[in-house]
C-alpha cells in the first residue's frame, strides 16, 4: 500500500500545469449590443459595455499519457468552466472564473497491478480586472490594448483522500494557495477577421508544503469569417474559422522547498476551431493539439484537449 501511494505522488506532480492550462480561460468579452468573434482559449481586449454582463460556459475533455514506449499511465480531466464579466465603465471590466473538474488517473504498478485514483469538485476560482489603456477606432476596424491583473483564490478542496491516503497535491481540486497573476492582451478587429495576442504570468505560492512552479503563457488567435463571404442585411449569423497557438511554460514544483525533477517544462499547442456568431450569442468548439512538449523527468504528455461551449451577453 505504501508503495502505491509513493508511486502516485511521484508521477502526478506535472498534473497541475495541465489543468491550469485549461483553467486559464478568461472571458473573451464582446460589446453589449452585439456579440463578436473572439479567442476560444484566452482573453480578448474587446469591451464590455457599462452596466452589462457577459457569460461564458465551456466544457472540457483532456487526455494525457506516458510516451508510447511506456503506456502505463493515463489521465483524463473532464469539467466545465463558468465565466462572468461585468462592464464597470467603457474601459474597465471585472471577471470571475469558476471551474468544476473531474480527474481520473489510471496507472499500472511494476507488478502489473492496476490502480485508479480520482477526484472531482469545484476548483480554485479566479477574479481579475481588465482596463483598456489604448484604443483606436477606425472605419471598419479597431485596435485595443488592455492590461489585466487578478488573483486565484483557494476555493477548491485541497485535502481529499482515497483508499491509498491523501491524494497528491496536483490531483486535488484546489491548491490551497493564493496566487496573483497579470498580463496584457491586444486585439485588432476588422469586418473580415480578428487577431488577438496575450502574454500573462502567474506567481504560485506555497501551501501544504507544496509550491507549484510559476507559469508564463503567450497566446495568439486568428478568427476569419468563412460565411457569409459578402456582408449584407438580414444575415442571422456568421461562421468563423479559428486557429490559435498557446505557448505555456512552468517552472519546477517544490516539495518542502526542494525542486521536483518530474515537473515543469514547456508546451506548445496548435488549436483549430469554429465559432457561430449571432447578435447575442456564440456557439464554439476547438481542439488543442500539442506540437511541442519539453517536460521535466517523467511528466505526463498531453494527447489532446477539446473545448466546446457558448457565450451570451445580457
N, C-alpha and C positions, 0 to 999 in steps of 0.2 A: 504493500500500500504506500509506504514512504517513497519508494522508487517512482511509482506512478505520479505522485504529486510533484516530485522534483522534476520529472520529465516535462510535465505540463508547464511548470514555471519557466523552464529553460526555453521552450520553443514559442512561448506566447508573447515575449517581450516586444516583437515588432507589430503586434496587432493594433496598438493604439494609433500608430501612424496611418494604418489602413482606414480605420473608422473615422479619424479626423479629416482625412481627405474627402470623405463624404459630408461630414457634419459642417465643414467649412462653407457650405452653401449659404449664401445670403440672399436677400430679397432683390431680384432684378426688377426694379420698380418702373412703372410707366406713369404718365400723367393721368389725372382722374377722369378726364373726358373721353379718353380712348386708351386702349392697350396697344403697345408696340412690341415688336420682336426684341428679344433680349438674350443674354447668355443663359445657358441652362445649368452650368456648374459653378458659377460665381456671380459676383455683384455687377451692376452697371451704374453709370453716373446719371441716368435719366431721372427726372424729378418726380416726386410725389406731391401733388397739388396740396396747398394749405388746407388743413381740416379734413383731408380724405385719407382712406386706408387702401392698402393693397395686401391681399392674402395669397400665399403660395403654398401648395401642398405637393410634395414629391414622395414617390415610393421607390425603394431601392432594393437591389439584389446584387451582392458582391460575392465572388468566389475567389479563393486563394488556395494554393497547394505548394508542395515541395517541387523541386525540379524533377523532370521525368525519370532521372536515374534513381530517385528515392521513392517518391509517390506513396509515403506512409502518413502524411498529414494533410487534412483537408478542412478548410474553414469556409463557412458560409455566414454572411451577415445580411439579414433582411431587416427592413424597417421603413419608417416614414419620417419626414422632416417637415414641420409646420413653421411657416414664417409669416409674421405680421409686421407691416410697415405703416407708419403714420407721418403725414406731412405737417410739421410744426410751422414752417414758413415755406416760401417757394424755394429756398436754398437748403433748409435743414430738415432732415428726415430721421426718425428713430425706428429701430428694428429690434424685434425679438425672435429668436430661433429656438425651437424645442424639438429634439429628436426622440424617437422611440426605436430601440434597437433590439433585435433578436439574434444572438450569436451562438453558433454551433461549431464546435471543434471535434473532429474525429481523428484519432491517431492510433497507430499500431506500435505496440511495445516491441522491444527486441525479441521477446519470447513468442511473438505472434498474437498476443492478447490485444483485442480492440477496446479502446477506451473513448468515451464520449463525455465532453464537458460542455455545458451550455448555460446561458443566462439570458434574461430579457427584462426590459423595463425602460422607463424614462431615462434618457441620458442627461448630460450636462447642458444646460441652457446657455445661450449667448445673447447678450444685449450690446448694441452699438449705435453710434450716431454717425451720420454721413452729411458732410457740408460741401456745397458747391462753391468753390473758390474762384472759378473762371468759367464763363460761358460766352459763346459767340453764336448767335442765331442768325443764319443767312437764308436766302431764298432757296428752299428745297433741301437744306441741310442744317445741322447744328453740331457744335463741339463743346464738350464739358469735361472739367477736371474736378474730382471730388475726393478729398481725403476722408478716411473714416477711422474710428477708434472705439474699442469696446472691451468687454470683459466676459470670460467664460466662467460661469457660476457652478459650484459643486452641487447641482440638484439631483444627480443620479446616485443610486446606491453604490457604495464603494467598499462593502464588507460582505458581499454574498458568499455563500458556501455551498458545496455539494458533498457527495459521499467521500470524496478524496480530501476534504478540508476546505480551507479558504481558497477561493478562486484567484488565480494570478491577477495582479493589478490590471494589466491590459485587457483582461476578459470581463472585468467589472463594468456595469452600465455607466458608472461615473468614475472620475479620477480622484475626487476628494480635494482638489486644489482650485485656487483662484488664479486664473491665467489671463493676463492682459494681452491684447493684440491690436494691430493697427495696420494701415496701408493707404494706398491711393488707387483710384480707378479712373480711367479715361475712356470717353465714349465719343465716336464720330458717327453721326447718323445722316443718311441721305434717303431719298424716296425709294431707292432700289436695294440698298444694303445698309448694314451697320457693322462697325468694327469696335470691339471693346478690348481693353487690356487692364490687368490688375496685378499689383505687387503687394504682398502682405507678409507680416512677421508676427509670430505668436511666441511669447516667452512663458514656458511652462515652469511651474513652481513645485516644490516638494510636498507630498502628503503620504502618510502611511509608510514612511521610509523609502518612498519611490518617487523619482522625478523623471518625467518624460522629457526627451530631448526637445530643445527649441525647434520651431518649424518655420520654414520660409517657403512661400508659394509665388509663382508667376504664371498667370493665365492669360490667354488670348482667345478671342472668339470672332468669327465672321458669320453673320446671318444674311443670306441673299434671297430675295424674293423670286420664287420659282413660278408661282401662279397667283393672279393673272399676270401675263407678261406686260400688258398695257393697262395703265390706270384709267379708271372711268367711273361714272356714277353708278350706284346701285350694286356695287360689289359687296357681298355679305362678309367675306373673309379673305385672308391671304395665306398662302402656303410658303414657308421659308425653309430652305436648306441651311443647316448649321454645321460648321466644323470648328472644333475647339482644340486647343493644346493646353495641357496642365502639367507644369513642372513643379515637383514637390521634393523638398529636401528636409530631412530631420536629423538633428544631432543624436548621438547615442544616449540612451536612457541611463539613469544612475540608480543603483540599488544600494541604499545606505552609504551614499557618497562614492560608490565605485562604478565606473562605466561598464555597461553590459556590452560585450563584443558582438552579441547576436541581436543587435538593434541598430536603428538609424540607417541612413543611406539616401539615395536619390532615385526618383521615379519620374518618367515622362509618359504621359498618356496622350493619345490622339483620339478625339471623340467626335464621330459623326452623329447628326441628329436631325430631327424635323420639328417644326412648330406650325400650328394652325392658329392664326391670329384673327380675332374679331374686335369690334369696338370695345367690348367689356371683358373678354376672357381669352385665355390662351390654353390650348392643349399641346403637350410636348412630350418628346421621348428622345433619349440619347444613349449611346453605348460608349463607355470608356475602355479603350484598348491600350494596355501597356506596351510601349515600344522600347523603352529602356528601363532596366531595373538593376541598379548597382547598390546592393544591400549588404548590410553587415552580417557576417557569420552565417548562421542557419535561419535567417529570417525567411518567412514565407513569401512567395512571389504571387502577385495578383494574376488571376486568369482573365477576369473581365469584371466590369460593373455596369449595371443597367439602371437608368433612372427614367421614370415616367410620372407625369403629373399634370397639374393645371394651375392657372393663376387668374385671379379676378380682382377688379378694382371696385370700390364702393365708397 
